[in-house]
């Protein structure tokens, strides 16, 4: 493999997997697919008897089988991958990284070719990534020649590529607030629809709670964090104002942190071209809901647990949903007036 020029956010070169030190390992409770070729390689490899037994019981058939999604990892009674051992991968230890399925080998990394440029990033669903972003790594791009190969390719026009960079620059602009930057981005995407949505007199907190109810079933971690928040604000919505003040006092840099997390997710998702099923209007609505759910979930969770790790865990659970499902497409289908979420 020859070296090519890659662009990546500043934090990327500092990322390393926490392995057994991870509070919520990606080997637990994730719906992890592997391809037919990867499955056959694992079934036919030479290995120890212990690893052979683990691998043989590690997979189950999906409801709809394809070459790319040929099997799912089948979790044990603890909700963990059967090949995992005390937070470490027995397959990786015995056979090496090249035997790992692609999703296990790459996560949380994403390697894309966009308009001829190689872009590397990481998902905001990983706690190690969020911890790096919390430590004030700016979302500035740097470049380096690396031996990497793109996994996905996006053929967008030069005009679209310029718009992608423009949105990222708007978010990094410290002369405006985060909501003002998001307002500008949404206005560029579809000013007429956005302003019509934003003018709605619906209650953004009620809408956020409705969406959290619907989305909390996507993963157990999000459900565990969201349900107490939903219950608290459903019973007393006025407490949100007091909780918001307490959160912003405890985290005076919350706005810059949220900017980096959102910007990072936008890079990972190739915003606003996030999904072939989603148009740009879907993208601005998803961005508004992303911001609103971050606010409500983190502010509410802070009432129950004020540790920094709890903030990181809440965001990781939320971006498990945002970065790894058809979030933008689904948001547009199930919610009206998404722009009001910027008022939270």
N, C-alpha and C positions, 0 to 999 in steps of 0.2 A: 504494500500500500504506500503510495507516494504522499509526501507532505503537501497540504494545501493551506491556503490562508483562511483562517476562521475568525469570525467576530463573536465576541461574547461579553456579557456584563462583567464588571470588575470583580464581583464576588466569585465568579465561576471557577477561577483558578485556585481559590481557597477552599472549595468544597471538598469534603471527604465524608464517606458514610460513617455514621456513628456506631454501626454494627450492634453489638450487644449492649451498648450504652444508650441506645434509642429507647425512649419511653413507649413509643407506639410504632413498632417495627412495621415496615411495608410488607413483611411476610405474613402478617396477621390480618384476617378479615377483609382482604382485598379480593375482588373477583379477577384473578390473574389468568389470562389466556396464553396458550402456547400453540405454535404452528404444528402442522402434521410432520414436517421435516424434523423439528426439534423433538417432538414426541418420539419419533422413530429412533433418533440418535440416542436418546436416554434409555429407551427400552433395549437397545442392542449394545450398549457400552459394557466394557469389562470393568468391574469394580468389586469392592469387598462385599461379603454377604450382607452385612448390616446396611450398607447404602443400597444394595439391590432391593432388599425388603422395603426400605423407606420409599424408594422411587416407584416400586410396583403399586403401592397403595396411595400414591400422591396425587392421582388425577381422576377426574370424572368427566363424562361427556356433557357438553352443553346441549341445550334444547335444539339448537340449529348449528350443525357442524359445517365448517368451512376449512379450507387449507390453512388460513391464517388463525382461525379460532377452532382448533381441532380438539383441544381438551382444556378444562379449567383445573387449577390446583384445588384439590379437595382437602379442606381443612380438618384437622383432628378435633377432638372434643374440647380442646382449649381454644379453638378458633385460630390455630396456627398451621403453617405449612408443615407437613409431616417430615420434610427434609431438614427443617430448622432444628437446631440444638442449642439451647441457652442463648438465643439471639443470633447465632451464627449458622451459616449454611454448610451442611455436611457435604453437599455436592461440590461446592466451591473449594472447600478444604481438601477434599480427596482428589478431584479431577481437574481443578483449575477453572479460571474465569470463562474460558472459551466454551465450556460445556453448559454454562448457564443459558436458559432461555433468554431471548433478546430483551424482553420486558424486565426481567430480573437484572440482567447485565447493565442496562442503560439507566433504569429509574434511579433518581428523578430527572436524569438528563434528557434533553431533546436535541436532536441533531437535524437541522433542516437546511435545505437549499432554497432560498427565496430570491427570485429574480437574478439567479446566477451567483448570489452571495451565500457563503456558508455561515449559518447562524447557530450557535450553541447556547442553550439556556437550561434552567432547571425549574421544576414545578414548585409552586408555592405550597403544595400539599406536604412537602417534606420539612420536618421540624429543624433539621440541620440547615436547610436553606433559609428558613425564616429566622433562625438565630443569627446567621450571617447578615441578613438584611436588617435585623434589629441593631446590629453593631455598626450602623451608619455606613455600610458600603453603598456608595452612590451608584445609580443605574447608568454609569458611563460605559460605553463600549470600548474595548481594547481589542487588538488583533494579534495573532500569533500563527505561525505555520505549524500545523499539527497533523499527525497521522490518524485522521478520523474520516469516516465515511457517512454522508447524509443518509438518514433513515426515511425522511419524507421530503417531497419536493412540492413547492408552491410556485406556480407560474402566474405571477402577478405582473402587471404592467409597471413601467418605470414611474408613471404617475401615481399608481397605487403604492409603490414602495416609498415614494416621497411622502405620501400621506401617513403611512405607518410611522415613519421617523418623526413627522410633525406632531403626531399625537403623543409620542413618547417625550418629545421636547416640551410640549405643553404641560405634561404631568410634572416634569422636573423643574418647572419655572417656580422659583421660590418667591417671586414678587406677587403671586396670587395665592389664594387658599386652594386647598384640594378640590372643594366643591366648585369653585369658580373655574378651575382647569377642566373638570369633568363637564361642566356646563358648556364650555367652549367646544370641547370635543364632540359632544352630542349635537350641538348646534351645527357643526360642520357636516356631520353625517346626514341629518335630516331635520333641518331647523323647524319646518312647519309642524311635523308630527311631534317633535320634542317640546316645542313651546305649548302646543295644545295639551299634551300630557302634563306638563309642568304646571299649567294653570288650574288643574283639577283641585277641588276643595276636599277631596278624600283625605282621610287620616293616614299618613305614611306609616305610622307605628302599627296600626291595625293591619295594613297591607303586608308589612314585614312579618308580623306574627303569623298571618295566614300562609305566607310562603314558607316560613320556617316549619310550620306544621306539615306541609306537603313534602318538603325536601328532607326533613329530618329522618325519613325512612331510608334515605340513600345509603347511610352507613351508621353503625351502632355508636361510633364515637360522636358523630354529630348529634345523634338522637339524645345521648346522655347529657350533652352540654345544652342542647336547645330546649328540652322539655322544662327544666326549672325556670328558664328565662321566659318561655311562653306563658307558664303559669303565673309568674310574678307580674308581668305586664298586662295579662288578660284580666287579672283581678284589680290592678291599680295602675293604669297607664300613666298617671301623674308622677309615679315614682321614677319614671324614665328620666325626667329632667334632673332630679337630684342625683341619680346614678351617673348620668352623663357628666355632671360637674365633678363628681368624685373620680371618675375614670380619667378625665382630662387633667385633673390635678395630679393624679398618680403618674400619668404618662404625658408630660408636657410635650414630648416629641412624637405624640401619636400620629399627627398629620403627616409628617415626613416619613414615618414608618409605613403607614398605610399607603402612601404614594409609591414607595418602593415595592411593596407587596403587589399592588394593583398593576404597576408598570411591568413588574416581572411576569405576572400572569398574562398580561397583554402580549408580551414577547413570546412566551411559551405557546399561547393560543393563536399567534399570528393575527392579532386584532387589527382591523375590524373584519378580516376575512377568516373567521374562526371555524366555519363549518359550511360545506357545500350546500347544505339545506337552509342555511341562515343567510339572510340578506343584511345590508348595513343597518336597516332599521332594527332588526333583531339584535344586532350587536350593541347599539346604543342602549336599548332597553336592558339587555343583560348587564352592561356596565353599570347602569344606575342601580339595579338590584344587587349586584356584587357589592357596591359601596354600602347600600342600605343594610344588607345582611351582616356585613362586617361590623358596622356600627352597633346594631342592636345586639348581636351575639356577643361581641367583646365587652360592651358596656354592661349588659345583663350578667354575663359570666363573672365580671369583676366584682359584682356585689357578693357573689358566693365564694369566690376564690381570688385573692389579690396577688398571688404569686405570678412572676413573669412567665414561668413555664406554663401556667394555665392559660395565659393570653396566647402563647405560641401554639398550644394544643388546640385551642378553639379555632384559630385561623387555619391550622393544618387540616382539621376536620372539615371546615367549610370549603377549602380549596381542593380537598379530595372530591367534593361534588363539582366545583366550578371547572377544574382543570381536567377532569377525567370522565365527564358525562357530556351529553349534548345540552349543556346548561343554557347557553344563549338561545338556542332553538326552542327549548322547553319553556323558558321564561316568557318569550314572546307569545307562545301559544296559550299560556294560562293566566297572564296578568294584563290588566289595562292600566294606563297612567303610571307606567314604571318610573317616569321621570320624577315623581314626587318623592322617591326614595332619597334623592339628593338633599331633601329638607331635613333628614334625620341627623 
